[in-house]
Amino acid sequence: MVFLHKFLENRGGILYIDGVSAVELADRFDTPLYVLIENRIRENFRELKGALLKHYDKIRIYYSAKANTSLAVLKILNNEGAYLDAVSPGEVFLALKAGFKPERILFTGTNVRDDEIKFLVDSGVIINVDSLSQLRRLLKIHIPEVLSVRVNPEIGAGHHEHVITAGRNSKFGIWETDIFEAYKMALSAGVKRFGIHMHIGSGILDIEPFLLAAEKMLKIADQVHKKLNVTFEFMDFGGGIGVPYKPNEKPLNIDEFASKMLTLFKRFIAENRLGEPFFCIEPGRFIVCDAGVLLTRVNTLKITPFKKFIGVDAGFNTLIRPAIYGSYHPIIVANNLNGLEKETYDVAGPLCESGDILARDRRLPEVYEGDLLAILNAGAYGFSMSSQYNSRPRCAEVLVKDSRCALIRERESLEDLSRGQRLPDWLK
Ligand SMILES: Cc1ncc(COP(=O)(O)O)c(C=O)c1O
């Protein structure tokens, strides 16, 4: 039986999520249903912050909104003192709505349009440029007081090739040979204050790639400092801290991560007289992943000579990670936690796609129609990657805290499927 942390409890065979019965949540709010645990979000944030602060005072944690952009989550993290990493005007809009001050938001977009640049400038957020093209266009629109440049440190890592965001094949960041040009352009336009940034990928469970890439970025920063006399106000080492999903995966040791990264950082900035920049990171998954549970109801059992399928009401429209990354999520039967795992099932969603499989060959207790499955570690890249594919309205989200629960996102209705659509005159 998988139990990830103290906010998931077995009470008489029923899953309780921070004191709230999963069965009652499903009955009250229907399924599929994302359940987010406020206390776990706070705990994860504090663990990371505490670990970093042991080594250095000037730290900033930019919560990477793309992992989960629910306003309640953003509000919790703003309240914890997080900064925010946004990658689209929409994320900036939501972060501002949740109360983040614009100067605490770093925008790291790629292939950004001019009207989006204007929106960012008007919003007052800090822009982290991803290309010389973006920088040129930004400087024509506005000369910011502060600017950050995203470096491609040539070292990438991640749980799947689609989430590796640095290296020779990556579309992200500015290649080393263009970095001086970027800072030179900004300096001569009149930019006064600078940052430097990298993000090498997502779902990384080893410290080594972080250290290698950090060293590379620090060397680039040092060159920029020496050649152009740029002083860095902040250095952002990106997100990517992994979370174990499979039973055999080990968590990245956060204390060791903080200690090794900050030892390297402090030594490098001292030896090269780079001042005292803020040390920044941008975790998304680490903060919210294990704070989210997806509840889905079993409606069908189908037994063939080859397979036993459990048919549930959540498909890759609700949780796409298994379909696009082959990701594994722990699954438990929320209304029968004491059952012995004696069957092997495939868990399949309701979409008309063969790839709509949430789990293959999973050992579970015997499952019946009407049972409730809990898909764990679903708080990151779950709802935020969900869609209306097959014209299925997106599901609801609930926040739980200390045995209380509240709906934080309504389930979409059938009407939502046609919202914004128009028929041209000739079809009316
Ligand atoms: C620029 C940037 N920062 C941070 C993150 C967060 O990554 P993770 O959720 O793995 O921490 C991402 C994710 O792709 C990203 O693109």
The ligand as a Gaussian input file, in Angstrom:
#p B3LYP/6-31G(d) Opt

LIG

0 1
 C       11.151000      28.044000     -16.933000
 C       10.634000      27.000000     -16.041000
 N       10.839000      27.107000     -14.712000
 C       10.383000      26.192000     -13.844000
 C        9.681000      25.078000     -14.276000
 C        9.162000      24.124000     -13.247000
 O        9.609000      22.842000     -13.386000
 P        9.258000      21.764000     -12.253000
 O        7.784000      21.715000     -12.128000
 O        9.832000      20.519000     -12.743000
 O        9.893000      22.237000     -10.988000
 C        9.470000      24.900000     -15.643000
 C        8.777000      23.698000     -16.128000
 O        8.798000      23.306000     -17.243000
 C        9.952000      25.891000     -16.544000
 O        9.741000      25.793000     -17.866000

